[in-house]
Amino acid sequence: MSRIYNFSAGPATLPESVLQEAQAELVDFGGAGMSVMEMSHRSKEYDAVHEETIANIRELMDIPEDYAVLFLTGGASGQFAMVPMNLLGEGQTADYTNSGSWASKAIKEAKGIGSVNIAADCGKELPARVPEQDELNLTPGAAYLHITSNETISGAQWKTFPRAEAPLVADMSSDILSRPFDLSPFGLIYAGAQKNLGPAGMTVVIIRKDLADRVSDRVPVMFRYKTHIENNSLYNTPPCFNIYMVMLVTRWIKEQGGLKAMAEINAGKAARLYDVIDASEFYRGTAAPAYRSDMNVTFRLPSEELEAGFIKAAAARDMKGLKGHRSVGGIRASIYNAFPEAGVDALAAFMKEFEKENG
């Protein structure tokens, strides 16, 4: 069997060495005589996995002790509700920036829970972008400022995070662990695992512990960050195998040289595709150059018929998952941490060839 180049936005490609290690340990993990999928979450074998995964994330992101690292479920969509349920108190307002589809979904959910101020809205602009600092209309005394660090659908990414008196809250589902940054302005970060961390089915939450105390007694116990901090994400049975996979992926990132090395690799991969787009009158990037994502390269061809032909021809060459999101169409190449450089080179060469034949 030969592996394809999987450009899917998520669930996304995982490091091949990680998959092979998981395969080797699938039936018998560490001599325990059973799989991680079968063992108790209270066992010493699983406890070692749990603690290493937390430690790896802490090391990679340089997370201080006043922050907790949590393993939850429900994806980023679950966090759209859980964030305001925990952090948006009665009589308070939360600021949100709207930079696209995922930010707008977070806003819609928060509005059902409390008072929301749209601090900036460029969600429907083309080319796609994120707001600038001087556009932000911030609320004095806001509970928090929410951003979506990378819009997976449009391919627009925050290159410099905004400044605010309120703690930043970020949906980092599609670019977590892809680059280093200063954590101190952030009160909470959440990320679905299925793009840069591991398989679908778990969510990593990084929260400043004091913020968890804001939660109202009216919030159900299961939906309180405080509950999961106090129980080290073991209040209920966690997604043990998914956490194990994140352990292997974070080991792999450390082996690559950490987040600084990943950022250099990711920027180089993206640049190779953007260079083809910029040198062409056949391809048109859909994100403004200053905000182009290093994770999701989005572009259009002159017609939908050509786009369909592009996707079909690429698939015949084992490059799959290039169809843009159903809400916007076009082409989307998702090239997260684990996406191989050889796959980027193959796509760049194919783009040039397809233009030559059809341009």
N, C-alpha and C positions, 0 to 999 in steps of 0.2 A: 504494500500500500504506500502511495506517495501522498504527502499532505498538501492540501491546497493552500493558497494565500487567501486568508479569511479577512476581508475588509469590513466585516459586520460591525455595526455600532454597539452591539451588545445583545446577548452574550458574545464576548469577543475572544480573539485568539489568546491562548495562554502559552507560556514558554514550553517548548517541547520537552526540555529536560525535566521540568516540573511534572508534566503529564506522565513521563516515563517513570519518575520516582514514585508518583502516586499509584501507578499501575503495579509496580513491583511490591508495594506495601498494601495493596488493596485487600488481600485476603488475610495477611498476617502482618500487623503493624508492630514493629519493634520486638518481635518474639512473643507478643501477647497471645498469639493463637486466635486472634480475631481482628476484624477490620475496625478502623476508627468509627465507621458507621454503626458498629454494633456495641461498642463499649460504653459503659456508664460515664456520664459527664462528671461524676464524682470520683472516678478512678484516678489513681496516681499517673497512669499512662496518659490519660486525656488532660489531666491538670498540667502536665509538662508542655503539651501542645498549646493549651490556652495561654499559659504564662509566657511562653516564647513568642507567640504571635503578638501579644501586647508589648513585650519588650522590643521586638523588631520594629514595630510601628513607632514606638517612642524614640528609638535610636535614630531611625531614618528621618523623622520629622523634628527631632530635638524638642520633644514635648516635656515640659517641666512637671513636677509632681502635683501642682495645683490644678492640673487637668486630668480628667479620667478618659480612658479609652474603653469604649463599650462595643459589644457585638449584639446587634438587635436584628429584627426581621421587618419585612414590610417595604423594603427598598426606600429610595428617596421619596416616593409618593407617600409613604407612611409618615415620613418626617415633615412633609408639608403641613400635616395637622399637628404632629407631636411638638414641633417647635413652638407655635403659638399657644398650644395648650399648656406648656410648661413655662414659657418666658414672657407671655403677654398678659400682664395683670389687668384687673378691672380698672377702668379709667385711664389706661395707658394706650399709646399708639405705637405701632411698629412701622418702620420705614422699609419699603421694598423697592428695588430697581427692577424694571421690566426690560429684559434684553432679548426676549424670545419665547419660544414655546414652553420651555420648562419653567422659566421664571414666572410666566403668566399662570401656569398651573399652581405654583406655590402661592401666588397672590390670591387666586380664587379660593383656595382652601383656607387661607388665613382670614379672609374677609368673613367667612362663615363662623369664625371663632371670636374675633375682636376687631378693634379699630385699626385700619391699615391706611397709610399714606403712601401713594406712589411717588417716590422721591425723584424718579426720572423714568421716562418711557421712550425707548427707541425700538421696541419689540417687533414692530412691523416694517422697519426701515430696510431698504435695499440700496446699496450693499449692506449686509448685516454688520452690526457693531455693538459695543457696550457703551454705557454712558461715560462721559468725562466728569472729572471731579467738580468743575465749575457749573455743571448742569444740575447737580444734586440739590433738591429742595428738602432739606432735612428738618425733622421735627425736634424742637428743643425738648430734651428729656425723653427721647424715644426709648422704647424698651430694647430695641436692637435695629440694626440695618442689615437686611437680607440681600444677598447677591447670588447669582448662579455663575460660578467661576468660568465655566465653559459651556456654551450652548451647543449641544451635540448635533442638533438638527441644522442650524444655520452655519455652524463653524466659526462663531465669534467667541473670543476668549479675552478675559481680563488679563492684561499684561502687567498692570500696576493696580493694586487693590485700593479701593477708596479709603479716605480718611473720615472718621466720624467720632463724636464723643461717645456715642453708644457702641456697645460691643458689636463686632461684625459677626454675622451668621452666614455660612456659605454652603450651598449645594456644590460639592466638588466631585460628583459622581464620575465625571469623565476625565478629570485631570489630576486626581489625587495621586501622590507619590510620583508625579511626572517631572517635578521641579522643586527646588528648595524655595522657601519663603519664610518671612518672619511671622511666627504664630501669635505674637503678643497682642495684636489688635483684635484677634478673633475670640469670641466667646464660645462659639460652637461651629463645628464643621461636620458635615455628614456626607456619606458617599455609598451608593449602591455598589456592590462588589464586582458586578459583572462586566466591567470595562477594563479596569487597571489592577484589580486586586485578586480576583478569583472567580468562581462560578456564581451564577445568580442564586439568590436566596438568603443573603445576609447583608447587613448594613453596618458600616463602621461609623461610630459617632465619637467625636472628640469634643469634650465639653469642659469648660472651666467649672470647677466643682461648686463654687459659691453661687453660680447662676441656677443650679439645680434646686436651691432652697426657695426659689421664687414660686414654685408650683403650688397651686391651690389644693386644698383638701378635697375639692369636688372632682378633681381629675382622678379617674380610676387608677388604682395602684400600679397596674401593668403598664400604663402609659406615662408613668413618671420617670424621668431620668434618675431621680434620686433613688428610686427602688433598685435600678440596675447598677448604680454606683455602689450602693451599700452591699449588694450581693455579687459584685464583680462579674456581672453579666450572666450569673447562674441562678437568677430568681426562678426561671423556668428552664426547661431543657433547651440549650442553645443549639444552633445549627452546626454541630460538632465537625462534620466532614468539611463543610465550607470553611470553617475557621482553620482546620488543618491545611486546606489548600492555600489559604491566605498566608499561613506560616511558611509554606514552601515558596510562594511567590515573593514574599518579603526577604527570605533568604537569598533568592535569586537576584533581587534588586541590590542587595548588599554586595553580592559577588560581582556585580557589574560596576561597582564603585559608588553606589549610593545615589542620592537625588541629583547631585551636581553632574555626575556622569550621565545619568538618564536624561537630564535636561539638554545636554550637548548632543546626545544621540538623537533625541526627539526633534530638536530644532533642525538638525541636519537632514533627517528623513523628510520632514515637512518641506524644507527649502527645495529639495530635489523635485518635488511635485509642483510647488508654486513657480519654480523657474520655468517649467514646461508651459504652465498656464500663461505666465507673463510674456513669454516669447512667442505667443500664438495669438492669432485673431480668430481662431476656431473655438478655443476654450475660453470661458468667461468665469472667473472666480465670483462667488456670491457673497463673500465676506470682504469688507473694506480691508486693504492691506495692513493698516496699523493694528487691526484686531484679529488677524487671521489665526485660527487655532493651530497648534502643533499636533492636536489629537485627531481632528476631523477636518479633512480637506474637502471642501464642497465646491462644485463647479457645474456649469451648464454647457451644452453643445448648441449649435444653431437651431436644432429642432428636436421635438420629442421623439421623432422617428429615428434620428441619428443617435439619440441617447439610448433608445431601446436596442439599436444595433450595436452600440458600444458595449452595453452590459452583456449582451448575448455573446459577442466575440470575445470579451474578456473572460467570461465563464468557460468558454471552450478552451481557454489557455490556463484553466485552474486558478483564475482570479475571481473570487466570488464575494457577494455581499456588497457590491458597489452601487446598487440602486439607492437613490436618495429617499429620505423619509416620505411616506405617502402624502403628508400634508404640503410638501413643497416640491417634490419631484427632483429631477436632476441627478447628479452623481455625487456620492459621498464615499470617500476613502478614509476609513477610520484606522489610524496607525498608532495605537496605544503603545505603552512601554514594551510589550512582548512582541509587537509586530516586527518581523525580521526585515533588516535592511535590504536583503536580496529581493523581497517582495516589492518594496518601494521602487527599486531599480527596474524590476520587471514591468511594473505599471507605467513608469516614466517612459520606458522604451516602447511599450504598447501604445501609449498616448501619441507619441510622435508618429508611429507607423499608421495608426488609425487616421490621424489628421492628413497624412500624406495621401492616403487612399481615398479619403472622403471630403477633404477640405476644399 
